[in-house]
Amino acid sequence: MKIGIIVLITAALLLFAFGYTLKSVNDAPEVISKSHSLKRQDFSLPDLNGQQQQFSQWDNKVVLLNFWATWCPPCRREMPDFIEVYKQYKDKDFIVIGVGIDDQNKIAQFVQKLGVDYPILVGGQTAMRVSYQYGNNSGALPYSILIDKHGIIRYRAGGLISKQKLINQIEPLL
């Protein structure tokens, strides 16, 4: 009986350790090498004015697509950096597209307070499904994808991205 309990506990600990290791590896930001199977997916979501916006309108630009929510502390921490990076590179065919996974009124109040000057789309669960199409299998927020001018996904990150890491990923694509 004691041996059975010890075996079960050991198996549970090994599964937890193995599962945790896989999650840590899979959730780490990754540089994506060029592959035609990792192309931009088109979708449509409303902006803060309720107007449907087709993602393809930003073709031929380097795009940082960022899924976030007002209640997400890491999301709120990285947005001021995104604002600065957008201002720095917007004249070089770079754009940030924020996709709020939240109530439209909360998102509007938050982006106004923060002074976000890049496009914001609103999507709730629909936007989460879009993030899954872009490889966000764990449902992480924030979740960011960097897409080159040819529509190839070059970088994905589940979690906070530092300003310098973002700049290091963007500059070679401009």
N, C-alpha and C positions, 0 to 999 in steps of 0.2 A: 504494500500500500504506500509506504513512504517513498519507495523507488519510483512508483508511478507519479506521485506528486512532484518529486524532484525532476523527473523527465518532463512533465508538463510545464513546470516553471522554467526549466532550461530552454525548452522549445519556444515558449512565449518570449523569453528574453532574447533569444536568437532572432526570432521573427521581428521583434521590435527593433533590434539593432540593425538587422539587414534592411528592413523597411525604411528606417530613418536614414540610413546611408544612401539608399536609392533616391529618396525624396530630396536629400541635400544635394546630390549630384544633379538631379533633373531640374531642380528649381534654381540652380546657379545661372547667372547670366551666361549666355553663350554667343560666341561669334559664329555666324552661319556662313559656310563657304557657298560660293555661287552654285546654284542648282535650279534648273527650270521647274522643279517640283515645289520650290519654295517661293512662289510668286505671290504678289499682292492679290488679295481677294477683294472683289468689289462688294459693296454693301451700301445701304441707304439708311440714314437716321436723321431725325429732326435736329435742327439747331435750337438755340435758346428762344428763337422767335416762332418755333413750331414749323419752320420751313424744312422740307425734306432736302437733305444734302447727299449727293452721290459721291462716294469716296473717289471715284475715277476722275473727278474734276481736278484732283491734285496730282494727276499723272505727270511725269517728266520733272518732278521735284524730288528732292530727298525729303522723306516724311518720317517724323517721329510720331507714331500713333500710340497714345498713352491712355490706358483705361484706368480710371480712378474713381474715388467717392469722397464726399465731404467728411464722412465719419472715419476715414482712413488716415491715421497719423503720418505714415511714410509718404502717402500721396500728397498731403498738405506740405510736408517738408521739401519735397523735390520740385513743386510747382514754381516757386520763385526762381530757381535755377533754370527751369524750362523757359520762363519769361525772358531771362537774361540771354540765354543761348539763342532763342528765337530772334530777339532784337539784334544780336550780333551777326546772325547768318541769314536773315530773311531776304536780303538783297542778293543772295547767292543761290537762289532756288531751293531754299530750305523752309520747311513749315512744320509746325507742331499742330497736331490735331488731338485735342483732348476729348475723351469720351466718358461722360459722367454716368456712373452706375448708381443713380440716386434720384431723388425727387427733383423735378425741374426747377421749382421755386428755390429750394436749398442750393442747387447748383448755381442758379443765377445770382443769388445773394453772395455766395462765396466768391465767384469769379469777379464780381463787381468790387467787392471789398479788397481782393488781392490785386486787382488791376490786370487781370489776364487779357492780353490783346491778341491771342491766337484763337482760331476757331474752336468752339466747344460744341460738341454734339451730345445729345441726351438719349439714353437708350434702355436703362433698367435691365431687365432680364434678356431683352433682345440683344443689347450690347454685350452682355456676358456670353451669349451664344456666338457672337462675332469673335470675341476674344478666344473662345475655344477653337474656332476655325483657324486662328493664328497660333495655335499650339499651347494655349493656357489651360492645360489639362487639370491643373490643381485649383483653378479658380482664384489665383493670386491677384491681389491688388496692392500696390500698383502693378500694372503689367504693361510693358513697353516693347514696341517693335520698331526697328529702324529699317526703312525701305529705301533702296537706291533709286536713281532716276529711271531705271529700266524696269522697275517693279519687282526687283529681287529683294527678298528679305535678307538683310545682312547681320542683324543682331536682334536678340530677344532677351528680355530681362523680367523675371518675376521678382518684384521687390524694388527698393530704392536704388536709383542710379545717381552716382555723384556727378557733379557738373563736369569735372575734368574727364571722367570716363566717357561721358556723353560726347564731349568735344573731340576726344581721341577717336571715337567711332565715326563722327560726322565728317571731320575734315578730309579724310581720304575719298569720301564719296562726292564731294562738291566739285 
